[in-house]
Amino acid sequence: MTDKRQELLTKSPVKLMFELSIPAIIGMVVIGLYTFMDGVYAGQMVGENAMAAISVAYPITFINSGISTLIGVGLASVLSRAIGKRDKETIDKIMPNLTGLVLGISVLITILGVTFAREVLMLTGAKGEILELATNYLRIIFCGSIFVNFTQSSNMIMRGEGLMKKAMMIMGFGAILNIILVPIMIKLLPDRGVEGAAIATIISQTIQAFVTLYYFLKKSKNVKLNGIKINIELSKEVFSIGISAMLMQVLTMVQQMLLFRMAFKYGGDTNGIIMSASLRLQAFTFIPLWGMSQGLQPIIGTNFGAKNFDRVKKSTNLFLMGSTVVALIFWIPMELFPQTFLGLFIKDNAIVVQGISKFRIFYSVFILYGMMIMLMTFFQAIGNGKKAGQLVMFRQVILFIPLILLLPKILGEPAVWYTQPMVDFLVILLGFVFLNTEYKKLKGNLMSVS
């Protein structure tokens, strides 16, 4: 712990950005390959309706992502600041608390998810074969809630400690296993290919969970799983910090459900299929930015805990610039060659051609998304969950919901595609206003410390 703490406090921010971000980006990309490859295999091996079914079901799985993010981000923030303060007592409570929370919440999510999968999916506007396939897929996915929530939240603890390579290796193992199993299970269940993809995903996540469990029981040097115990005071802090990250996941579910609903309403199944592919591509290219934010989190948390406020500011600015470069790497080819990327999911070239201009509009603001993610991560890392939560609420509720419901009625089908990028641009501007205010506070704290 001492060596890692010293690195986070003293090493060049540029070196830390590369050392922590690259493994984290690779690890997060690997996580994203789970659902990305499910969609590709379904689209190419089964058909557009199967791809659309998995894509329509995908936002609902954000319920699990929200739970694992709530617990993982909250405890990772507590951990990195505890490392900065050398607080061994708090560090020893991390994994017992995580395990207790995961078990309790995941059982409830599994029961509700399996019972109400169809009713929730109907809110997306999906009908007929797409709805039936999506329901079967989602019920199987919810059966693995405990395993996916334990693995993902525990992986965030590794990253919060700065162990990006270990976190990447464990997630990489599960993703590679999933990539191998999905086409096998689709072939073994030719009449139930969507369900085969879901079974393959659950098998992969279960094995991955046991590998993670073994690590924290036997291999971890600092953060040990030495029982299962929910600490009420610690959990309150975890929820206050992690709620913004969870809200972003859960409200992304609401956001994407509304996008699907509007797409089906203003263009039928064809528009729904285009939206499915567009959201898949956007979600996958979002993942490296989330990975980079995992590199920022321990740097900010540890230095903030050690009251090294000048270093907090410099590191944040560096990651804001670096994340924009990463976003640019994806934005350029996606805008130049949308037909190629949409074709990964859609075999019907006529549908692909219809989707080119729509996708370009939908993806237009992605170049700025790295900054948006770093701004939210900054506030989470310093323990200011309120500001991060406000950004999430503006992005996915206060601005988005009324606009996505009203603009298509007034301006027609094109508004389905440009509402989201317009909202995101406004939220990024608001994020920089918040950041400037926080920088002024840090400057005052730095002067008082001096």
N, C-alpha and C positions, 0 to 999 in steps of 0.2 A: 504494500500500500504506500509506503514512504517514497519509494522510487517513482511510482506513477504520479503521486501527488506532486513531487518535486518537478517532474517533467511538465505537468500541467501549469505549474506556477512560474517556471523559469524558461522553458524552451521557447525558441522562436515561434511566434504564432503561425508563420507561413509553414514551417516544418510540421507543426502540430496539425495544421489544416490538412496537409497531404497525408500524414501518417494516420490520422483518425478518420478522415473523410473517405479516403479511397477504399479501405476495407468495409466501412459502413455502407458506402454506396453499392459496392459489390454485393454485400449481404442483403441489402434492401431490394436490389434488383432481382436477386435470387428469390426472395420472398414473393416478389411480383410475378415471377415466372409461373407460380402455382396457377393463378387464375388466368393469366395471359395465355399460357399454353393450353389450358382447358378450352378457352374460346377458339384458339387457332385449330386445335384438333377437332373440336365439334363442328366448326365451320367447314373444314376440308374433308373430314371423314364421315360426317353425318348430314350436314346441310345448314342453310342459313337460319332456319327456324330453331335448330338446336343451339346454334351460336347465340341467337337472340334470346333464347330461354335462359341460358347460363348467364348472359349479360344482364337480363332483367332481374334474375335472382341475386346477382352479385352485390348490388347495393344493400340488400337485406342482410348480407353477411357482415356488413359494417357494424351490426349490433355486437358481434363478437370482437371485431376490431376495436370498437369503442370501449368495451370492458377491459381488454388487454392493454389498451393505450391509457385508460384511466389509471389502472393499477401500475403499469410499467413506467409511464412518464412521471407520475407522482412520486413513486419510490426511487426512481433514478435521480430525480432532482434532490430528494432528501439525502440519498447516498452520496452524490457528488459534493454537496455542501458539508456532509458529515466527514467526508475524507479531508476536505479543506480545513475543518476544525479539529481533526484527529479525534472524532467522537466515536470510539469503539462500541460503546453501549448501544447507540442508535444503529450502527452497522450490523450488529448481531440480531437486530429485530427485523431486518429487511425481508429475508426469505421466509421465515415463519409467517409473517404477516401477509406476504404475497400469496403463499399457498392457501392460507385460510380464506382469503378474499376470493381467489380464483375458484376454489371448490364450491363455496356457498353461492356465488352469483351464477356460475356456469350451469349448475344443475337447474336453476330456475329458468335460465335462457333456453336450455335444451327442451324442457317441457313445453314452454310457451311457443318456441319456434316450430316444433314438430306439430303442435296442435293447430296453430293459426297461420301456417305457411301460405296456404291458398288464399285466405282472406286478405292477408297483407299484400300478396302479389297482385290481387285484383285492383288494388289502389294504383298500380302503375299503368293501368289501361290495357294490359295484356289480355288476350282472349284466345279461345280455341286451343290449337295444338301448342302454341308457345306457352300459354298458361299452364297446361297440363305437364309439359316437360319441365318447366321451371319449378313447379310444385314438387315433383318427384326429386329433382336435383337438390332443392333447398332443404327438404326434410332430412335427407341423408347427411348433408353438410352440418346441420344443427346437432346431429348425434355426436359429432366430434368436438363440441364446444369446449369441454374441459381441456382437451389435449392442445387445441390451438391457442386457447387463452393462457394456459400455463407456459407454453413454449414462447409465445411472442412477448409476454410481459417479463419473463425471466431473461429473454434475450436483451431487453431494454436495460435490465440491471447490469448485465455484462458491459453494455455500451456506456452506461452511466459511470462505471468504474474505469472506463477507458480501454477495455479489452476488446477492441473492434475486430481483431483477427479471429479470436475464438468465437465471437458472436457470428461472424461471417461464415466460419467453417461449419458450425452447427446448422445454420439456416441453409447453407449451400448443400449440405448432405440431404436435407429433406426435400429441397427443390429438385435436385437431380433425380432422386428416387421417384418423385411425382412425375417428372417428365418421362421417365422410363415406363411407369405403371399406367399412365392415362391411356396411351394408344393400345396397350395390351388389354386393359379392361374393356375398352370400347370394342375391340375385336372379339373378346370372349363373350360380350353381351351385345351382339349386333342389332337386336331389336330394342335394346334398352341402353343405347350408347351414352346418353346424358347421365343416366344413373351409374354407369360404369366409370365415367369421369369423376363423379362425386365419391364413389367408393375408393378409387385410387388416391384421391386427395386425402380422405380420412385415414387410410392406411399409412400414408406418408407422414401425416401430422402426428399420428399415434407413436410411431417409431421415433420420430424427432423429439417428442415429449419425454420419452424414456431416456434418450441420450442426454437431454438437458437435465433431467432429474439426477442421473448418475453424476454429472459434472458437479452439481451443487452439493451432492452428498459426499463425494469422494475426492474430487480434484480441486475445487475452488480453494484458494489460499486465504481469502479475506472474507468473502460473503458466503456463509454456510447455511445450509438447510438443516437446522438442528431441532426440528419439531414443527408443529402447526399451531400457531397462536395468533389470533387477531388482537392487535393492540389498538384500543379505541382512540387514544390521543394521536398516535401515529397515523391511523386511518383517516382521521379528520384532516390532517395536514395533506395527506396523499390526495384526498378527494378535492380539497381546495385548490391544489396545484394542477392535478390531472384532469379536472372537470372541463377545462377549455379544450384540451386535446381530445377528450372523449366526445365533447359536443361537436368538434369538427368532423369526427368519424360518423356519429349518429346523424348529424344534420346533413352530412354528405349523402347519407342514405335517403333522407327526405328530399334533398335537392335533386338527386338522380331519379328518384321515383317521379317527381314532378316533371323533369325533363322527358322521361319516357312517356308519361301521360300526355303531355303536350304534343310530343312527336307522333304518337299513335292517333291522337285526336285530329291533328292537322295534316296528316299524310298517310294514315293507315299503317299496315305492316311494313311497307317499304321504308317509310320514314323511321319506323321503330328499329328496323335492321340497321339503317345508316347511323342512327343515334347509338345503337349498341356498339358498333365498331368504333365510332368516334370516342365514346366514353372509355372503351378498352384502351385505345391508343393514348388518350390523355392520362388515364390512371397509371399506365405503365411508365410513361415518361415523367410523371410526377415523382415516382419512387426514388430515383437518384437524388432528387432534391430533399426528400425526407431523410435519405441516408446521410447526406451532407449535414443536415440539421442535427443528426445524432453525433456527428463529430464536434459540432459547436457546443452542444449541451454540457458535456463534462468540463470543457474549458471555461465556459461562463460560470457554471455552478461552483466549481472549485475555487476560481479566482474571486468570485463574489463572496464566497464563504470566508476566504482569507483576507477580505477587504482590499483586494488589489484592483481598485476600480478603474484605473487608467488602462490596465491590461484588458479588462472587460470590454471597454469601449473600442480599443484597437482591434481586438479579436472579432467583435461583432461587425465592424466596418469591413474587415478583410473577408469575412464569410459572405457578407452582402454582395461584394464584388465577385467573389469566386462562384457563388451560386448563380449569378447572372450569366457567367461564362458557360456553366454546365447547362443551363436552360437553353442558351443559344445553340449549343451543339445539337439539341433535339429539334428546336424550333425551325432551323433553316431547312433540313431535309424534309421535315413533315410538310412545310409550306410549299416546297418545290416539287415534291413527288407524292402528293396525297393519294393518287390512284394506286401506286405500288403498295402503300401501307394499308389502305382500305381493302385491297385485294387479298391481304393475309387472312381476312375473316370472311369476305364475301366472294363467292365463286361467280355469281351472276354479274357480268361486266356492265350490263345496263344499269343495275342498281349502283354499282361503283361510280359510274359516270355521273349519275344524279347526285351522288354524295360529295363530289369534289369541292364545289364552291361552298357547300354547307359546312364541311369539315374545316376548310380554310378560315372561315369566319369564326367558328367555334374555338379554334386553336390559336387565334390571332394574338392574344395577350399572354400566351404561355411564356414568352421571353422574360416577363416580369415576375413569374411565379416563384422563382428562387428567393427573391427578396421578401415576398409575402410569407414564405415558410420560415425564413430566418428571423423575421420580425416576431412571429408567434413563438418560436423557440426561445428567443432572447427573454421574453417576459416569463415563460414557463421556467427557464433555468434560474432566474433570480427570485423565483417564488411569487411572482406577481401574476397569479392565475386570473385575476379580475380583468386586467388589460387584454390578455390573450383571449379571454372569453368574450370580451366586447367585440374584438375583431371578428371572431367566429360568428357571433350573433348578427353583426352587420352583413357579413358575407353570405350567410346561408339562411337567414330568417328576415331580418328587418328590411333589407333591400331586395333580396332575391325573390322571396315568395310572392309579395304583391306584384312585382314587375313581371314575373314569368306567368302569372295568372291574368294580368291585365293587358300587357303589350301584344300578345298574339291575337287577342280579341279585337284590338284597335288596328294593328298594323299587319296582321295576318301571319302566315307560316314563317317568314324570314325572322321574325322576332324570337322564335323558338331557339334560333342559333346564335343570335348576338346578345341576348339578355345577360347570359353568364359572363362573357368577357367584359362587358360594360360594368357590371357590378364589381368584378374583381379589380378592375382598374381603380375604381373609387375607394375600395377597401385598402389597397396598397398605399394610396395617398394618405388615408387616415392613419395607417400604421406608422408612417414616417412622422406624422404629427405627434403620436404617442411616444415614439422613440426619442424625438428631440426633447420632449418634456422629461423623459427618464434620464437622458444624458445630463440635463441641467442638475437633476437631483444627485447623480453620481459625482458631478463636479463639486457640488457642495459637500458631499460626504468625504471626498478625497481631501478637500481643504481642511475639514474638521479632523480627519485622521492625521494629516501632516502636522 
